[in-house]
Structure formats: structure tokens, C-alpha cells
Amino acid sequence: MRRALVLTLLHTSPRHVDVFERLFARLTGGDISHDLPEIRLSHLVREDLLQRAIASGVLPEDTRARAARILHEATASSDAVLCTCSTLGPAADDAAAKTDKPVLRVDRPMAAEAARAGRSIAVLATLKCTLQPTCDLIADEVRHVAEKADIAPVLVEGAWDAFEAGDTDKMNQLIADSILLAQQAGANVIVLAQASMMDALDGMDVSVPVLTSPAGGLAATITAIRA
């Protein structure tokens, strides 16, 4: 009997466990071929890593190194590892450089799509410490497809406080308002930098692409682990 493949996800909020479990079920629910190996999810939740970044306003080097170690150590018992926190994305790149196993960041497929689709890209985040890693990643992807793009970071004030307070309606409204303002300002692609932001799109009528990371990042990781 073929061994199930283990995919470990590193989260910085316990709320993301259910989000990615539901996405995984949706993405693999149609897998009926016996040639496809079974994949089992394992979740690591380390809220402390993000809290250190929030306190600093950036991703501190010691926190980046700690996250990279956690991600690398996870490869010992996993076939692939996915970092679902955009703030910790650079740590995933560091860990990936030290192993032959896939260690991926959830937002890279989204960044690549933004680079292909837009020349005026608005990057929305609810945390200051998430903006720079996401903008840097998009700029890196832009270099593969174009000479340059205008990348505008936008901090959605008050949205993270609402998220922590459990007031998702207020958080989503603040994000939705910022999406509309970015569109009015001329952005032809809008990026939602954090997985927790994607529900703000529900019911919105937006005339430009608004990109989120969870589905694309997870799908890319499933492809990588099966390869």
C-alpha cells in the first residue's frame, strides 16, 4: 500500500487551520485516480512569530531565522512544507535553500500572477510588517516578466485590530473600502497580502483583478508534493 504524503503547513493564527482544511478538501475532492497519492495535512501554529514581527513593524532577523529553522525541521517528518503567513515568506525561502524537499511560501503564485497581469499594482495589508515582504516578492516576480511595475503598498488601518477582536464584519468592510479606493486611484491589479483578507471580496463588484494567496499557494504545493 502506498504511503500517504505529508504536507505540513505553518500558520501564525489558529483560524487558518480550518481555512486551509476546507481549501484542501475543495482542491482534492475530485481526485478519483488511483495514480494520485494520498496527501495528509499536518498543521503547525506559531502565533509568537507573527507577534514579534508586529511588535517590530518588520520581520526581525532573529525571528526570520527562527521561522526558517522551524520550517526546515518540519521537512524531517514531511514531504513538503507550506508557509501560510506572508510576513514569514522570506524565512520559507531561506529554509528552501537548505533542503531538496519543497518548502514554499503561500503568496508566490499570487505574486507571479500580479507581475504578469499588472503594471500598476496595489498591495493591501492589515499589518505593516507584511507589506515589505509582499512588495519585495512581487518586485522579484516582475523582474522575470517586465522591466518595471508601479507597486503601491497600502496599510488598511484598523483592520487587524478588528480581526484580533473577532469583528470580521468590520475588518472585511475596511478592506473592501480600501479595495475600492485602490481601484479609483488607478490600480489595474490589487493584491490582498494576507490569507485572512480574502473574505472581504464576498459580494464585491470590482472591475480589476483582486488576487488572494490561499488557493493558489495551496494548489501549487499540492502539485509540488506530487511531483
N, C-alpha and C positions, 0 to 999 in steps of 0.2 A: 504493500500500500504506500502511495506517495506521501511523503511528509508535507504537512501544511507549511507554507511560507509565513514567516512572522514579520509583520510591519509594525514598527514602533513609532508612535507619534509623541513628540514633546510639545506640551501645551504650557501656557502660562496662566490659564484660567480653567477651572474645572468645568465651566459651562461649555467649553469647546469639545469635551468628550462626546456629548450627545450629538452635537452638530456634525462631527466627523463620522460618528457611527451611522447616522442617518444618510449622510452623503455616500458613505461606503456601500450601504445597502442598496442605494439607488444606482450607483455606478456598476455594481457587480451583480445586481438582481437578475440580469438577463444572461448570466454566464451558465450555459447549459452544456457546453462542450466538455467532454471528459479529458480533453487535451489540456485544459486550463487548470493549473494547480490551485488548490485552495489557499486562501490568504486569511490569516488570523491577525486581528488588530491587538496591539498592546499599547497602553497609554501611560505616559509619564506626565505628571503635573508639577511644575515648579514655579509657583507664583512668586517666590522670592527673587528669581532672576529678573523678572519684569519690574518688580518693586524697586530694585536697586537702580534700574535704568530710569524709572520715573523720578526717583529722588535726585538723580544727577542731571536729568534733562537730555542725556545722551547715553549711549551704551558704553559703560566704563570698560577699560581694557581688562581688568581683573574679572569682571562679570562675563565678558566675551570669552575669556579663556576658560572660565568655569563651565559655561554653557557648551563650549566646544568639547571639553572633557566628558561631560555628561552624554553628549551626542555620540562621541567616539566610543565610549564604554558601552553604549546601548547596542552597538554593532556586534558585540561579543555574543549576544543572545538573539539577534535579529538578522533578517536577510536584507532589510532596508530600513532607513530611519528618515522620518519627515519632521522638520521643524515647522510648526504651525504658527509661530509667532514672528511677525515681520521684523520686530525690533531685534530679535536674535539671529536674523538671517545671516549676517557676516560670520557668526560662530559656526553655522552649518557649513559654510564654505571652508572654514578652517578645518573642521572635522573631516570633510570630504577629501581633503588633500592628504589625509593620513591613512586612508583605507581604500580597498578595491570595491567595497560594498557601497551601494547608493546611499548617500546622505544628502537629502535635498531640502531646499527651502520652499515653502508653500507658495511664495509670491513670484518665483522666477518665470513660470509660464505666463502669468499676468503681465509682468514687466516686458516680456518679449512681445506679447500681443500689443501692448501700448506703444512700443517702439515701432512696430510695423504699421500701426493704424493712425498715429497722430504726429503732428508737428507742433501742436500747442496742447501740452498735457498738464492737467491739473491733478495734483496728488493730494488727496484729502486724508487726514488722520485725526484721531481724537487725542493722541499723545504726541508731544513734541519729540520724544526720543524715537518715535517711529518714522518721522518724516525724512531724516537724513539717510538712514539705511535704504529706504524705499526709493528715494530720489537718486541715490548713487547707483542702485541696481538698475533702474530704468535708463540712466545715462550710459551705463555699461552696455545694456542691450541696444541702445540707439546706435552706438559705435559700430555695431555689426551690420546695420541696415541703412544708415544715413549719416550725413556729415554732422548734423546737429538737430536738436529739437528744443523748444522752449518748455522747460519743466518748472511748473509753479507750485511750490508747497503751500498747503492751506491747512491751518490748525482749526479744527471745529471746536471752538471754545465751549466749555460746559458739558460736552457730550460724554466725556469719560467719567465725570462726576455723576452724571445721571446713570451711566452703566453700572458703576460701583454701588449706587443706591438702589439698583434694581428697577429704575424707572426707564424701561426700554422704549416706551412710547415717546418720552421727551428726548431721549438720545436719538431715536430714529428721525424725529421731526427736525432736530438741529442739523443732522446730517443731510436730510432731504433739502432743507433750506440752503445749505452750502453747495449742494449739487446744482441747484437751480441758479445760484449766484455765479458759480463757475461757468456754467453754460452761457449765461448772459455776458460774462466777461470775455467770451470768445474761445474757450477751450473746445477743441474738437475731439478730445478723449479725456475722460475723467476716471481716475484710479482711486478706489477705496482701499487704503493701505492695510487695513486690519480685518481679520475674519469676522470680528464682532459687528462690523458695519454693514454687512450685506443685506440684512433685513430691511434697512431703510429704503431699499428700492421697491419694496412691495407696493403695488398700486401707483407707482410714479409713471408719468408720461414724459420721457426725456428724449430729445431729438438727436443726441450724440451718444456714442458708446460709453457705458459706465461699467468698468471692469472690477471684478472681485476675484479673490485668490483661492478660496477653499476648494471648489470643484475642480478647477484646472490643475491646481497643485497636487491634489489627491489622485486625480486621473493620471498625471504624469508619473507619479510614484508607483502606482499600480502597474503601469507599463514597464517601468524600470525594473521592478522586482520580478516580473515575469520574464524579462529578457535575461 
